[in-house]
Amino acid sequence: MPRRRITQADVAAMAGVSQATVSFVLNDRLPAGVHISADTRQRVLDAIRITGYSANPAAQRLAGGRNQIIGVFTYEATFPGGGRDFYGPFLVGIEHAAEQLGIDILLFTSARVVDGRRRLTRDGWQRLGIADGCLLLGQHEDRSELQHLLDTNYPFAFIGKRTSEGGRLPYVGADYVAATRCAVERLIAVGHRRIGYVGELGTDQPTLDRLEGYRSTMQGTTLAARLVTEEDPAATASAVVDQGLTALVVAPERDAEELYDALLLRGLAVPTDVSLLLLGQPQRRLRRPHEWSGFAIPREEMGARALQLLSRLIANQDLPEADLHQLLDCTEVEGRTVAPPRAVGTSATTTQAPAGLTQITP
């Protein structure tokens, strides 16, 4: 027969104290007017060690009025196939912060993915009550759902910059405006003047911020902004040739490797003829070990900082604007796909072509 579970009453009997005293020691919290001597506290701790008593975590949490559980909800599939795992580093950062704070993480996955997206309104609202608060992340969020959370005062924080009426929405994001500005300035500093932006013209916040960083930098130097929005890499390469572009900043939704290959087929070597600079980690799995130039998004730190922010919101702390809306710096990646523009009329330096392709030089 299995041994029965040790209870608080057993610990209290061994230590010669009341169950209330055991509870006070376990919770490390004393009501006003109650004092427990160091000797009594040590007797209780010794009894806990000897008996092997472990408190019922659910009971402890209910006694404190909270579950000590934080939810995580992603608007896109968290672990998609094909090796594309953009969310992984965010979750690593969340896990590290949760361990430090003594909080459990609950990943909300019951909401079905429809057309590549999840919605809280699809049987998700009632499940939020399990957690004390929730972290949200994803490129294509539902603004009405975020507004509902704000209106009902449910504690949450978004991983990624998001705007809202009155600036009430708490977030921890990456400063894409500043990072993109630095990327364009880097190209200008080595001599490029015909710099194109390759990507979608979407309305999601990361895209808007990258476009703002690109446009404002180009306008500030009187250079013309040149947007290349074709989805097909071959069409993009044709646009590069037609417009005489010598450098490209590439948004993460575009496949940089396919663009690299398409440029080669048009007789343009990277970076000899065209410099490529990536605006963050690619959303598609890289197949070849190019040393891409660009910047890295601090995803682990964003996850950790967002959980810390949410824990403070749950505790009803009065937070200043700087804490409610946090933007973290991206890290410049030197790489080997940026070089000064080639002088007109000189020959391109031969570079090694990817497997299956022949290097073409003008």
VOKESE-819667 format. One record per atom (N, C-alpha, C): residue in three letters; x, y, z. Coordinates in steps of 0.02 Angstrom, whole numbers, padded with zeros to 5 digits, always signed. Atoms other than C-alpha are relative to their C-alpha. Layout:
BEGIN
alaXYZ;...
***
This chain:
BEGIN
met+00042-00060+00000;met+00000+00000+00000;met+00044+00062+00000;pro-00040-00061+00000;pro+00065+00174-00039;pro-00006+00037+00066;arg+00000-00038-00061;arg+00113+00283+00106;arg-00046+00060-00008;arg+00047-00056+00005;arg-00018+00417+00144;arg+00039+00065-00006;arg-00032-00064+00011;arg+00020+00597+00099;arg+00009+00037+00066;ile-00014-00040-00060;ile+00103+00702+00234;ile-00040+00066-00004;thr+00042-00060-00001;thr-00009+00847+00286;thr+00032+00054+00044;gln-00023-00055-00043;gln+00016+01015+00370;gln-00009-00018+00073;ala+00012+00020-00069;ala-00056+00938+00527;ala+00058-00043+00026;asp-00057+00041-00020;asp+00087+00811+00531;asp+00061+00044+00015;val-00056-00045-00009;val+00215+00950+00512;val-00009+00040+00065;ala+00014-00039-00060;ala+00130+01053+00649;ala+00011-00042+00063;ala-00008+00043-00058;ala+00128+00904+00768;ala+00074-00012+00015;met-00072+00012-00010;met+00313+00868+00742;met+00035+00062+00027;ala-00033-00061-00021;ala+00361+01051+00764;ala-00028+00027+00066;gly+00031-00024-00062;gly+00244+01076+00913;gly-00031+00069-00008;val+00031-00065+00013;val+00154+01223+00833;val-00069-00012-00031;ser+00065+00006+00032;ser-00017+01259+00758;ser+00008-00004-00076;gln-00001+00003+00072;gln-00061+01228+00576;gln+00005+00070-00030;ala-00004-00069+00025;ala-00081+01416+00555;ala+00072+00023-00002;thr-00071-00020-00001;thr+00101+01440+00605;thr+00037-00032-00058;val-00031+00033+00057;val+00154+01311+00476;val-00018+00037-00065;ser+00022-00036+00059;ser+00052+01403+00344;ser+00035+00068-00007;phe-00034-00064+00003;phe+00129+01570+00392;phe+00072-00008-00023;val-00070+00012+00018;val+00305+01499+00375;val+00005-00019-00074;leu-00001+00021+00070;leu+00265+01417+00207;leu-00011+00058-00047;asn+00016-00057+00044;asn+00191+01575+00134;asn+00046+00059+00011;asp-00046-00055-00016;asp+00324+01686+00215;asp-00037+00066+00004;arg+00040-00060-00006;arg+00188+01809+00258;arg-00038-00002+00067;leu+00030-00003-00066;leu+00126+01863+00431;leu-00054+00054+00003;pro+00051-00052-00010;pro-00037+01953+00473;pro+00025+00051+00051;ala-00019-00052-00048;ala-00024+02114+00571;ala-00009-00025+00071;gly+00003+00019-00071;gly+00014+02083+00754;gly+00024-00070+00015;val-00025+00068-00011;val+00080+01906+00729;val+00075-00001-00007;his-00073+00006+00001;his+00262+01866+00768;his+00019-00073+00010;ile-00027+00068-00007;ile+00354+01703+00744;ile+00075+00006+00012;ser-00071-00005-00017;ser+00523+01684+00827;ser+00042-00040-00049;ala-00046+00035+00045;ala+00674+01625+00731;ala+00005-00074+00019;asp-00004+00070-00022;asp+00679+01465+00838;asp-00060-00039-00023;thr+00062+00034+00022;thr+00497+01423+00799;thr+00002-00011-00076;arg-00004+00007+00073;arg+00523+01456+00613;arg+00047-00057-00019;gln-00047+00052+00016;gln+00674+01341+00612;gln-00028-00069+00015;arg+00031+00065-00016;arg+00577+01201+00699;arg-00049-00022-00055;val+00047+00016+00054;val+00444+01212+00565;val+00037-00022-00063;leu-00039+00018+00059;leu+00573+01209+00425;leu+00033-00068+00007;asp-00029+00066-00012;asp+00659+01059+00505;asp-00052-00055-00007;ala+00054+00050+00005;ala+00493+00967+00518;ala-00019-00011-00073;ile+00016+00006+00071;ile+00457+01004+00335;ile+00052-00043-00035;arg-00054+00038+00031;arg+00627+00934+00286;arg-00003-00073+00020;ile+00000+00068-00024;ile+00612+00778+00394;ile-00059-00040-00028;thr+00060+00036+00024;thr+00436+00733+00339;thr-00004-00003-00075;gly+00004-00002+00072;gly+00465+00777+00158;gly-00065+00032-00024;tyr+00064-00031+00017;tyr+00306+00881+00159;tyr+00008+00048-00059;ser+00003-00049+00055;ser+00264+00976-00001;ser-00070+00029-00002;ala+00065-00034-00001;ala+00126+01104-00004;ala-00038-00013-00065;asn+00042+00005+00059;asn-00019+01086-00123;asn+00004+00066-00037;pro-00009-00064+00034;pro+00025+01218-00253;pro-00065+00035-00017;ala+00065-00031+00017;ala-00156+01244-00306;ala-00030+00034+00061;ala+00027-00030-00061;ala-00208+01275-00126;ala+00038+00063+00018;gln-00039-00059-00015;gln-00065+01396-00099;gln-00018+00058-00045;arg+00016-00053+00046;arg-00109+01493-00254;arg-00069+00030+00013;leu+00067-00024-00015;leu-00293+01503-00213;leu-00001+00043+00063;ala-00003-00039-00062;ala-00250+01565-00040;ala+00027+00070-00014;gly-00028-00065+00017;gly-00152+01706-00120;gly-00043+00040-00047;gly+00045-00036+00044;gly-00295+01753-00235;gly+00020-00003-00073;arg-00023+00006+00069;arg-00196+01711-00393;arg+00023-00071-00013;asn-00020+00067+00019;asn-00150+01555-00489;asn+00075-00006-00012;gln-00071+00001+00017;gln+00031+01605-00523;gln+00012-00035-00067;ile-00005+00028+00067;ile-00001+01549-00702;ile-00008+00057-00050;ile+00003-00050+00054;ile+00033+01659-00854;ile-00014-00036-00065;gly+00015+00029+00064;gly-00044+01619-01021;gly+00043+00030-00056;val-00035-00024+00060;val+00043+01635-01190;val-00044-00018-00059;phe+00043+00011+00058;phe-00062+01656-01347;phe+00034+00029-00062;thr-00030-00024+00062;thr+00008+01668-01524;thr-00053-00001-00055;tyr+00050-00005+00054;tyr-00096+01726-01672;tyr+00017-00044-00059;glu-00018+00048+00052;glu+00001+01613-01789;glu+00023-00064+00034;ala-00023+00064-00028;ala+00054+01431-01767;ala+00068+00010+00034;thr-00061-00012-00039;thr+00188+01427-01633;thr+00059-00041-00026;phe-00054+00044+00024;phe+00289+01280-01700;phe-00019-00027-00069;pro+00018+00022+00067;pro+00257+01273-01888;pro+00050-00050-00028;gly-00044+00049+00031;gly+00331+01141-02001;gly+00054+00033-00042;gly-00052-00026+00045;gly+00478+01159-02118;gly+00058+00032+00035;gly-00057-00027-00035;gly+00599+01210-01982;gly-00005+00074+00014;arg+00008-00072-00011;arg+00530+01388-01974;arg-00026+00011+00071;asp+00018-00008-00071;asp+00528+01432-01790;asp+00019+00070+00022;phe-00015-00069-00019;phe+00521+01620-01767;phe-00016+00013+00073;tyr+00022-00013-00068;tyr+00435+01609-01598;tyr+00044-00033+00053;gly-00039+00037-00049;gly+00558+01490-01515;gly+00040+00044+00048;pro-00039-00042-00045;pro+00677+01623-01446;pro-00043+00041+00048;phe+00045-00035-00046;phe+00530+01723-01375;phe-00019-00045+00058;leu+00022+00046-00053;leu+00472+01569-01280;leu+00057-00018+00047;val-00058+00013-00043;val+00648+01536-01216;val+00007+00057+00051;gly-00005-00057-00046;gly+00654+01712-01143;gly-00056+00000+00051;ile+00056+00005-00047;ile+00481+01690-01066;ile+00013-00053+00053;glu-00013+00054-00047;glu+00532+01526-00988;glu+00052+00020+00052;his-00052-00020-00047;his+00689+01599-00910;his-00027+00049+00052;ala+00029-00048-00047;ala+00593+01745-00834;ala-00050-00034+00046;ala+00049+00035-00041;ala+00455+01629-00773;ala+00034-00040+00056;glu-00038+00038-00051;glu+00583+01521-00683;glu+00023+00046+00055;gln-00024-00047-00051;gln+00654+01673-00595;gln-00057+00027+00044;leu+00057-00028-00037;leu+00481+01736-00544;leu-00041-00053+00035;gly+00039+00054-00031;gly+00415+01565-00490;gly-00070-00005-00029;ile+00065+00000+00034;ile+00274+01572-00619;ile-00002-00058-00049;asp+00010+00052+00050;asp+00203+01431-00725;asp-00027+00031-00064;ile+00021-00025+00065;ile+00172+01457-00911;ile-00050-00049-00031;leu+00051+00040+00033;leu+00016+01396-01000;leu-00006+00025-00072;leu+00004-00018+00071;leu+00021+01395-01191;leu-00070-00015-00025;phe+00068+00009+00024;phe-00154+01422-01260;phe+00002-00023-00073;thr-00003+00029+00067;thr-00168+01307-01411;thr-00067-00026-00024;ser+00064+00030+00019;ser-00352+01258-01413;ser-00035+00039-00055;ala+00030-00039+00054;ala-00402+01400-01529;ala+00027-00025-00067;arg-00021+00028+00064;arg-00399+01327-01705;arg+00034+00052-00044;val-00032-00043+00049;val-00285+01398-01838;val-00041-00001-00064;val+00040-00006+00061;val-00394+01460-01982;val+00033+00050-00046;asp-00036-00043+00048;asp-00310+01532-02137;asp+00065+00026+00029;gly-00065-00018-00028;gly-00146+01534-02041;gly-00004+00042+00063;arg+00006-00044-00058;arg-00216+01634-01894;arg-00046-00030+00053;arg+00043+00019-00056;arg-00292+01604-01723;arg-00040+00061+00022;arg+00040-00054-00028;arg-00428+01705-01638;arg-00021-00018+00071;leu+00024+00011-00068;leu-00466+01723-01453;leu-00076-00007+00001;thr+00073+00002+00000;thr-00649+01748-01498;thr-00027-00068-00021;arg+00022+00068+00015;arg-00655+01569-01560;arg+00013-00045+00060;asp-00002+00041-00061;asp-00685+01485-01391;asp+00061+00013+00043;gly-00060-00014-00039;gly-00534+01572-01315;gly-00011+00041+00062;trp+00009-00047-00056;trp-00608+01701-01196;trp-00003-00036+00067;gln+00010+00031-00065;gln-00663+01580-01060;gln+00063-00032+00028;arg-00062+00032-00022;arg-00493+01497-01054;arg+00049+00050+00031;leu-00045-00049-00027;leu-00405+01659-01014;leu-00006+00005+00076;gly+00011-00004-00072;gly-00480+01652-00839;gly+00043-00048+00039;ile-00044+00048-00035;ile-00365+01505-00798;ile+00063+00035+00023;ala-00064-00034-00013;ala-00216+01623-00802;ala-00012+00067+00033;asp+00004-00066-00031;asp-00182+01780-00702;asp+00006+00056-00051;gly-00010-00048+00054;gly-00137+01868-00864;gly+00027-00037-00060;cys-00020+00034+00061;cys-00080+01831-01040;cys+00048+00042-00040;leu-00045-00030+00049;leu+00063+01870-01158;leu-00026-00016-00069;leu+00024+00009+00068;leu+00011+01895-01339;leu+00056+00015-00049;leu-00049-00015+00051;leu+00121+01887-01492;leu-00025-00027-00067;gly+00020+00020+00067;gly+00100+01872-01679;gly+00001+00061-00045;gln-00006-00055+00047;gln+00117+01976-01836;gln-00068+00030-00017;his+00065-00023+00022;his-00068+01986-01879;his-00051-00010+00055;glu+00046+00004-00056;glu-00164+02017-01719;glu-00069+00028-00019;asp+00067-00028+00009;asp-00349+02058-01705;asp-00007+00060+00046;arg+00001-00061-00041;arg-00362+02239-01647;arg-00062+00002+00044;ser+00061-00002-00041;ser-00541+02216-01585;ser+00008-00043+00062;glu-00011+00042-00058;glu-00484+02076-01470;glu+00044+00037+00051;leu-00043-00038-00046;leu-00346+02185-01397;leu-00041+00054+00035;gln+00041-00052-00030;gln-00473+02324-01368;gln-00046-00029+00053;his+00043+00033-00049;his-00588+02202-01280;his+00038-00015+00065;leu-00041+00013-00060;leu-00448+02151-01162;leu+00012+00064+00039;leu-00010-00064-00034;leu-00414+02334-01124;leu-00064+00022+00035;asp+00063-00022-00028;asp-00598+02370-01095;asp-00020-00040+00062;thr+00018+00043-00057;thr-00617+02224-00974;thr+00054-00001+00054;asn-00054-00005-00049;asn-00454+02266-00881;asn+00034-00068+00013;tyr-00035+00064-00008;tyr-00385+02091-00910;tyr+00075+00014-00009;pro-00072-00015+00006;pro-00196+02097-00878;pro+00032-00036-00059;phe-00036+00031+00056;phe-00097+02067-01037;phe+00054+00049-00024;ala-00052-00040+00031;ala+00056+02128-01130;ala+00015-00032-00067;phe-00014+00024+00067;phe+00100+02114-01314;phe+00076-00002-00009;ile-00071+00005+00018;ile+00270+02054-01372;ile+00007+00027-00071;gly-00001-00036+00063;gly+00301+02178-01511;gly-00038+00066+00008;lys+00031-00066-00005;lys+00258+02362-01528;lys-00070-00002-00030;arg+00068-00006+00024;arg+00071+02393-01545;arg-00029+00065+00025;thr+00030-00063-00019;thr-00027+02555-01543;thr-00073-00012+00019;ser+00070+00004-00020;ser-00198+02585-01464;ser-00024+00070+00017;glu+00029-00064-00018;glu-00316+02727-01427;glu+00019+00019+00071;gly-00021-00023-00066;gly-00248+02827-01283;gly+00066-00030+00024;gly-00064+00029-00019;gly-00086+02727-01282;gly-00004-00046+00060;arg+00010+00042-00060;arg-00157+02604-01154;arg+00030-00069-00007;leu-00021+00069+00010;leu-00089+02445-01232;leu+00073-00009+00019;pro-00070+00011-00022;pro+00068+02381-01142;pro+00036-00047-00048;tyr-00037+00043+00045;tyr+00205+02306-01250;tyr+00075+00005+00014;val-00073-00001+00004;val+00388+02261-01264;val+00017-00019-00072;gly-00014+00013+00070;gly+00450+02275-01442;gly+00071+00015-00019;ala-00065-00017+00028;ala+00602+02295-01553;ala-00006+00067-00036;asp+00001-00066+00031;asp+00646+02468-01617;asp+00019-00007-00074;tyr-00013+00011+00071;tyr+00628+02430-01803;tyr+00014+00065-00037;val-00012-00064+00033;val+00624+02614-01851;val+00074+00017+00004;ala-00071-00018-00010;ala+00796+02648-01776;ala+00046-00051-00033;ala-00043+00052+00029;ala+00869+02481-01834;ala+00002+00006-00076;thr+00002-00008+00073;thr+00812+02508-02014;thr+00037+00063-00021;arg-00036-00062+00015;arg+00876+02686-02011;arg+00076-00012+00001;cys-00072+00014-00004;cys+01048+02624-01956;cys+00023-00043-00058;ala-00018+00043+00057;ala+01045+02491-02093;ala+00009+00041-00063;val-00005-00041+00060;val+01012+02619-02230;val+00060+00047+00005;glu-00058-00044-00009;glu+01141+02739-02158;glu+00065-00037-00011;arg-00060+00040+00011;arg+01267+02598-02162;arg+00014-00007-00074;leu-00009+00005+00072;leu+01238+02576-02349;leu+00022+00067-00030;ile-00018-00066+00025;ile+01248+02763-02379;ile+00073+00016+00016;ala-00068-00015-00023;ala+01411+02773-02280;ala+00053-00032-00044;val-00050+00033+00043;val+01497+02650-02399;val-00008+00021-00073;gly+00003-00029+00066;gly+01440+02748-02552;gly-00062-00014-00041;his+00059+00016+00039;his+01271+02680-02606;his-00048+00060-00002;arg+00048-00053+00009;arg+01145+02805-02675;arg-00066-00024-00029;arg+00061+00030+00029;arg+01019+02692-02763;arg-00017-00062+00041;ile+00014+00052-00050;ile+00952+02591-02618;ile-00075-00017-00002;gly+00070+00021+00005;gly+00791+02491-02636;gly-00023-00037+00063;tyr+00032+00037-00055;tyr+00671+02422-02505;tyr-00039-00058-00031;val+00033+00059+00027;val+00615+02243-02543;val-00046-00029+00054;gly+00046+00026-00049;gly+00458+02188-02453;gly-00072+00019-00016;glu+00071-00015+00009;glu+00270+02201-02434;glu-00015+00070+00026;leu+00025-00064-00026;leu+00175+02362-02405;leu-00059-00014+00045;gly+00054+00021-00045;gly+00074+02287-02262;gly-00017+00054+00050;thr+00023-00047-00051;thr-00018+02374-02122;thr+00017-00023+00070;asp-00020+00023-00067;asp+00053+02271-01979;asp+00055+00046+00026;gln-00045-00048-00031;gln+00159+02370-01856;gln+00074-00010-00018;pro-00071+00008+00019;pro+00330+02290-01893;pro+00015+00026-00071;thr-00010-00024+00068;thr+00310+02326-02079;thr-00003+00076-00003;leu+00006-00073-00001;leu+00253+02505-02047;leu+00063+00032+00029;asp-00059-00028-00031;asp+00402+02535-01934;asp+00061-00006-00045;arg-00057+00008+00046;arg+00529+02465-02058;arg-00005+00050-00058;leu+00009-00047+00055;leu+00455+02569-02198;leu+00013+00072+00023;glu-00013-00067-00025;glu+00459+02724-02089;glu+00075+00013+00008;gly-00073-00008-00007;gly+00643+02696-02048;gly+00034+00009-00067;tyr-00030-00005+00066;tyr+00685+02672-02232;tyr-00017+00067-00032;arg+00021-00061+00035;arg+00583+02818-02301;arg+00030+00062+00033;ser-00024-00061-00034;ser+00634+02944-02167;ser+00075+00009-00011;thr-00072-00006+00011;thr+00818+02905-02192;thr+00015+00022-00071;met-00011-00019+00070;met+00810+02918-02381;met-00020+00073-00011;gln+00022-00069+00008;gln+00712+03081-02372;gln+00048+00048+00034;gly-00046-00043-00036;gly+00834+03151-02245;gly+00064+00013-00036;thr-00061-00009+00040;thr+00975+03131-02371;thr-00015+00020-00072;thr+00024-00020+00067;thr+00873+03189-02523;thr+00004-00056-00051;leu-00001+00056+00046;leu+00888+03015-02598;leu-00071-00025-00012;ala+00067+00023+00017;ala+00738+02940-02686;ala-00012-00069+00030;ala+00020+00065-00025;ala+00646+02798-02599;ala-00023-00043-00058;arg+00016+00045+00055;arg+00630+02648-02715;arg-00027-00065+00030;leu+00033+00058-00030;leu+00505+02515-02659;leu-00008-00055-00052;val+00005+00057+00045;val+00516+02343-02740;val-00046-00050+00034;thr+00050+00039-00035;thr+00357+02250-02693;thr-00017-00066-00034;glu+00014+00064+00035;glu+00358+02105-02818;glu+00015-00059+00047;glu-00010+00059-00041;glu+00338+01938-02730;glu+00048-00049-00032;asp-00042+00048+00036;asp+00427+01836-02864;asp+00072+00025+00000;pro-00070-00021-00001;pro+00617+01841-02841;pro+00027+00020-00069;ala-00024-00018+00068;ala+00646+01845-03030;ala-00025+00069-00019;ala+00027-00066+00015;ala+00531+01996-03046;ala+00037+00053+00041;thr-00038-00046-00041;thr+00623+02078-02902;thr+00069+00014-00030;ala-00066-00009+00031;ala+00791+02048-02987;ala-00006+00044-00063;ser+00010-00041+00060;ser+00721+02124-03148;ser-00009+00073+00019;ala+00010-00069-00022;ala+00665+02278-03051;ala+00066+00031+00022;val-00066-00024-00020;val+00840+02294-02978;val+00040+00022-00060;val-00037-00016+00061;val+00915+02292-03152;val-00030+00062-00033;asp+00034-00056+00035;asp+00784+02411-03226;asp+00013+00067+00035;gln-00008-00062-00038;gln+00807+02539-03086;gln+00073+00015+00016;gly-00071-00012-00013;gly+00996+02520-03076;gly+00017+00003+00074;leu-00012-00001-00072;leu+00992+02483-02889;leu+00066-00035+00016;thr-00064+00030-00020;thr+01158+02446-02805;thr-00002-00031+00069;ala+00005+00027-00067;ala+01095+02399-02632;ala-00074-00010+00016;leu+00069+00016-00019;leu+00938+02321-02557;leu-00003-00013+00075;val+00018+00021-00068;val+00866+02315-02382;val-00060-00046-00007;val+00049+00053+00013;val+00761+02157-02373;val-00039-00015+00063;ala+00044+00015-00056;ala+00611+02133-02258;ala-00002-00075+00013;pro-00004+00072-00017;pro+00598+01965-02167;pro-00048-00045-00038;glu+00048+00044+00035;glu+00446+01905-02265;glu+00025-00021-00069;arg-00029+00019+00065;arg+00551+01896-02424;arg+00055-00052+00009;asp-00051+00052-00003;asp+00661+01745-02459;asp+00065+00027-00029;ala-00063-00031+00021;ala+00835+01820-02464;ala+00042-00047-00043;glu-00041+00047+00039;glu+00915+01662-02532;glu-00026-00006-00071;glu+00028+00002+00067;glu+00795+01653-02680;glu+00017+00064-00038;leu-00019-00063+00032;leu+00830+01836-02714;leu+00073-00001-00020;tyr-00071+00007+00014;tyr+01017+01802-02705;tyr+00010-00039-00065;asp-00007+00042+00060;asp+00999+01664-02836;asp-00027+00035-00062;ala+00030-00034+00057;ala+00886+01769-02947;ala+00046+00056-00026;leu-00047-00051+00020;leu+01014+01910-02948;leu+00058-00031-00039;leu-00054+00034+00036;leu+01149+01787-03000;leu-00020-00016-00072;leu+00024+00018+00067;leu+01044+01730-03147;leu-00005+00061-00045;arg+00001-00061+00039;arg+01031+01912-03202;arg+00070+00030-00008;gly-00069-00023+00009;gly+01221+01928-03196;gly+00024+00047+00054;leu-00018-00045-00055;leu+01230+02021-03030;leu+00025-00041+00060;ala-00030+00035-00057;ala+01348+01959-02895;ala-00013+00038+00064;val+00010-00030-00067;val+01318+01989-02709;val+00064-00013+00040;pro+00021-00070-00001;pro+01392+02098-02639;pro+00036+00044-00052;thr-00040-00039+00046;thr+01504+02150-02785;thr-00042+00050-00041;asp+00043-00042+00040;asp+01361+02217-02891;asp-00060+00027+00039;val+00058-00020-00041;val+01218+02224-02767;val+00012-00022+00072;ser-00005+00016-00071;ser+01230+02234-02577;ser-00069-00019+00026;leu+00062+00021-00032;leu+01097+02143-02476;leu+00006+00007+00075;leu-00001-00009-00072;leu+01055+02190-02298;leu-00069-00020+00028;leu+00063+00027-00026;leu+00921+02094-02199;leu-00024+00040+00060;leu+00030-00039-00054;leu+00802+02189-02086;leu-00030-00047+00053;gly+00023+00047-00051;gly+00793+02058-01950;gly+00009-00072-00023;gln-00007+00070+00018;gln+00795+01868-01945;gln-00051-00020-00052;pro+00047+00022+00052;pro+00718+01787-02100;pro-00055-00042+00029;gln+00056+00041-00022;gln+00547+01709-02078;gln+00002-00070-00030;arg-00008+00066+00031;arg+00599+01563-02188;arg+00067-00030+00020;arg-00062+00035-00019;arg+00729+01433-02145;arg+00054+00010-00052;leu-00056-00010+00045;leu+00899+01472-02221;leu+00029-00068-00019;arg-00024+00065+00024;arg+00965+01330-02328;arg+00076-00001-00007;arg-00072-00003+00010;arg+01144+01391-02353;arg+00030+00050+00049;pro-00030-00042-00053;pro+01266+01469-02230;pro+00030+00065-00025;his-00024-00067+00017;his+01279+01644-02305;his+00010+00040+00064;glu-00009-00045-00057;glu+01349+01770-02183;glu-00036+00065-00017;trp+00042-00057+00019;trp+01206+01893-02206;trp+00015+00061+00044;ser-00005-00063-00036;ser+01229+02074-02159;ser-00070+00023+00019;gly+00066-00024-00021;gly+01087+02158-02065;gly-00003+00015+00074;phe+00005-00008-00073;phe+01022+02164-01888;phe-00040-00057+00029;ala+00034+00054-00035;ala+00960+02039-01760;ala-00050+00028+00050;ile+00053-00021-00046;ile+00800+02056-01660;ile+00012-00032+00068;pro-00013+00029-00066;pro+00823+02033-01471;pro-00059-00040+00027;arg+00062+00036-00015;arg+00688+01900-01461;arg-00003-00028+00070;glu+00001+00027-00068;glu+00739+01815-01300;glu-00011+00054+00052;glu+00008-00054-00048;glu+00755+01979-01208;glu-00070+00029-00003;met+00068-00024+00005;met+00587+02036-01275;met-00048-00045+00038;gly+00043+00046-00036;gly+00503+01879-01207;gly+00007+00008+00075;ala-00012-00006-00072;ala+00584+01897-01036;ala-00027+00067+00027;arg+00022-00066-00024;arg+00548+02084-01021;arg-00076+00005-00001;ala+00073-00002+00004;ala+00367+02060-01075;ala-00031-00036+00060;leu+00027+00036-00058;leu+00338+01932-00938;leu+00010+00040+00064;gln-00012-00041-00058;gln+00417+02045-00809;gln-00049+00058+00003;leu+00050-00054+00003;leu+00304+02188-00867;leu-00068-00025+00020;leu+00066+00027-00016;leu+00150+02078-00857;leu-00007-00016+00074;ser+00003+00017-00071;ser+00192+02019-00682;ser-00011+00063+00042;arg+00011-00063-00036;arg+00197+02201-00626;arg-00071+00027-00011;leu+00069-00020+00013;leu+00030+02237-00709;leu-00048-00041+00042;ile+00043+00043-00041;ile-00047+02088-00620;ile+00001+00022+00073;ala-00006-00024-00069;ala+00019+02157-00456;ala-00028+00071+00010;asn+00032-00066-00003;asn-00072+02321-00496;asn+00050+00056+00016;gln-00049-00054-00010;gln+00088+02423-00494;gln-00015+00058-00047;asp+00009-00060+00040;asp+00074+02601-00556;asp+00064+00012-00040;leu-00060-00001+00041;leu+00195+02600-00702;leu+00005+00063-00042;pro-00010-00059+00043;pro+00270+02749-00794;pro-00004-00020-00073;glu+00006+00012+00072;glu+00253+02766-00983;glu+00059-00040-00027;ala-00060+00034+00026;ala+00432+02706-01011;ala-00003-00075+00014;asp+00005+00071-00015;asp+00390+02539-00929;asp-00057-00033-00037;leu+00057+00028+00036;leu+00222+02514-01015;leu+00015-00010-00074;his-00016+00003+00072;his+00294+02544-01189;his+00076-00003-00007;gln-00072+00011+00002;gln+00469+02469-01204;gln+00022-00019-00070;leu-00030+00017+00065;leu+00571+02469-01365;leu+00073-00018+00012;leu-00069+00023-00010;leu+00733+02369-01365;leu+00040+00008-00064;asp-00045-00009+00058;asp+00882+02400-01478;asp+00014-00066-00034;cys-00022+00057+00038;cys+00920+02278-01617;cys+00076+00001-00006;thr-00073+00006+00003;thr+01098+02215-01639;thr+00023-00003-00073;glu-00026+00001+00068;glu+01194+02255-01799;glu+00041-00063-00012;val-00037+00059+00020;val+01262+02102-01889;val+00043+00019-00060;glu-00046-00022+00052;glu+01417+02138-01993;glu-00010-00038-00065;gly+00010+00041+00059;gly+01401+01992-02115;gly+00049+00014-00056;arg-00044-00008+00058;arg+01478+01985-02288;arg-00039+00013-00064;thr+00039-00013+00060;thr+01339+02040-02405;thr-00008+00074-00013;val-00001-00072+00012;val+01375+02227-02400;val+00070+00020-00022;ala-00065-00025+00025;ala+01514+02311-02501;ala-00014+00067-00034;pro+00009-00063+00038;pro+01543+02481-02582;pro-00024-00015-00070;pro+00024+00010+00068;pro+01458+02502-02751;pro+00058-00005-00049;arg-00053+00009+00050;arg+01560+02444-02901;arg+00000+00059-00048;ala-00007-00056+00047;ala+01626+02582-03012;ala-00026-00020-00069;val+00029+00014+00066;val+01537+02593-03181;val+00056-00019-00049;gly-00047+00019+00052;gly+01630+02500-03318;gly+00052-00050+00023;thr-00048+00050-00024;thr+01734+02386-03205;thr-00032-00068+00001;ser+00025+00069+00000;ser+01718+02198-03203;ser-00017-00022+00070;ala+00020+00027-00065;ala+01630+02108-03064;ala+00050-00052+00023;thr-00044+00052-00029;thr+01735+02001-02948;thr-00038-00066+00002;thr+00033+00064+00001;thr+01694+01818-02972;thr-00008-00026+00071;thr+00014+00029-00066;thr+01611+01742-02819;thr-00027-00070-00011;gln+00024+00069+00005;gln+01563+01562-02784;gln-00076-00001-00004;ala+00072+00005+00008;ala+01388+01524-02848;ala-00028-00057+00042;pro+00031+00054-00036;pro+01265+01417-02750;pro+00000-00063-00042;ala+00001+00063+00035;ala+01257+01233-02795;ala-00055-00001-00053;gly+00050+00005+00053;gly+01169+01205-02962;gly-00005+00063-00042;leu+00003-00062+00038;leu+01197+01383-03025;leu+00069+00017-00027;thr-00063-00023+00030;thr+01331+01453-03141;thr+00008+00073+00013;gln-00013-00071-00012;gln+01411+01617-03091;gln+00005+00037-00066;ile-00001-00040+00061;ile+01379+01748-03225;ile+00029+00068+00017;thr-00029-00066-00012;thr+01485+01904-03235;thr-00010+00044-00060;pro+00010-00046+00056;pro+01449+02058-03341;pro+00066+00016-00034;
***
